[in-house]
Amino acid sequence: MSCSTTNGMSMYSAPCVKVWFAFEQLGRLIPGASKEVLAQSLRKLEADGIVVRRDLSERVLHVEYELAPEKQEGVVVLLDGLSEWGASFLQMKGHKGRSQDANDS
């Protein structure tokens, strides 16, 4: 399965790879979210078919999450749209880039 967009111009056009995140990893990536809110959000995303939950518990609770394969291409299209909008917004504002901004100070 490929996650490239139909126009072939995606900056996210690498083949899709399964990336699983343990619940605790997600908690570290989103430090402002409480465990309760994170768990509630993941349950909702799972119910909506956006993420897939994998229970690897044997003796210790171990659960991982991944974007549902059928949703991955849609997320890439969304990221491409955001990327294109961001680039045009920065161009419209005359943004020079990070390295030049640092030299302007």
For each residue, the residues with C-beta under 8 A, 3 or more apart:
1: 15 16 69 72 73
2: 13 15 16 73
3: 10 12 13 14 15 16 72 73 75 76
4: 8 10 12 13 76
5: 8 9 10 13 73 76 77 80
6:
7: 10
8: 4 5 13
9: 5 13 80
10: 3 4 5 7 13 76 80
11: 80 83
12: 3 4 76 79 80 83
13: 2 3 4 5 8 9 10 76
14: 3 17
15: 1 2 3
16: 1 2 3 69 72 73
17: 14
18: 66 69
19: 66 67
20: 54 64 65 66
21: 25 26 29 64 65 66
22: 25 26 62 63 64
23: 26 27 38 39 42 63 64 65
24: 27 28
25: 21 22 28 29
26: 21 22 23 29 30 38 42 65
27: 23 24 30 31 33 35 38
28: 24 25 31
29: 21 25 26
30: 26 27 33 38
31: 27 28
32:
33: 27 30 37 38 41
34: 37 38
35: 27 38 39
36: 39 40
37: 33 34 40 41
38: 23 26 27 30 33 34 35 41 42
39: 23 35 36 42 43
40: 36 37 43 44
41: 33 37 38 44 45
42: 23 26 38 39 45 46 51 53 65
43: 39 40 46 47
44: 40 41 47 48
45: 41 42 48 50 51 65
46: 42 43 49 50 51 52 53 65
47: 43 44
48: 44 45
49: 46 68 70 71
50: 45 46 67 68 71
51: 42 45 46 65 66 67 68
52: 46 65 66 67 68 69
53: 42 46 63 64 65
54: 20 63 64 65 66
55: 62 63
56: 62 63 64
57: 60 61 62 63
58: 62
59:
60: 57
61: 57
62: 22 55 56 57 58
63: 22 23 53 54 55 56 57
64: 20 21 22 23 53 54 56
65: 20 21 23 26 42 45 46 51 52 53 54
66: 18 19 20 21 51 52 54
67: 19 50 51 52 71 72 75
68: 49 50 51 52 71 72
69: 1 16 18 52 72
70: 49 73
71: 49 50 67 68 74 75
72: 1 3 16 67 68 69 75 76
73: 1 2 3 5 16 70 76 77
74: 71 77 78
75: 3 67 71 72 78 79
76: 3 4 5 10 12 13 72 73 79 80
77: 5 73 74 80 81
78: 74 75 81 82
79: 12 75 76 82 83
80: 5 9 10 11 12 76 77 83 84
81: 77 78 84 85
82: 78 79 85 86
83: 11 12 79 80 86 87
84: 80 81 87 88
85: 81 82 88 89
86: 82 83 89 90
87: 83 84 90 91
88: 84 85 91 92
89: 85 86 92 93
90: 86 87 93 95
91: 87 88 94 95
92: 88 89
93: 89 90
94: 91
95: 90 91 101
96: 100 101 104
97: 100 101
98: 101 102
99: 102 103
100: 96 97 103 104
101: 95 96 97 98 104 105
102: 98 99 105
103: 99 100
104: 96 100 101
105: 101 102
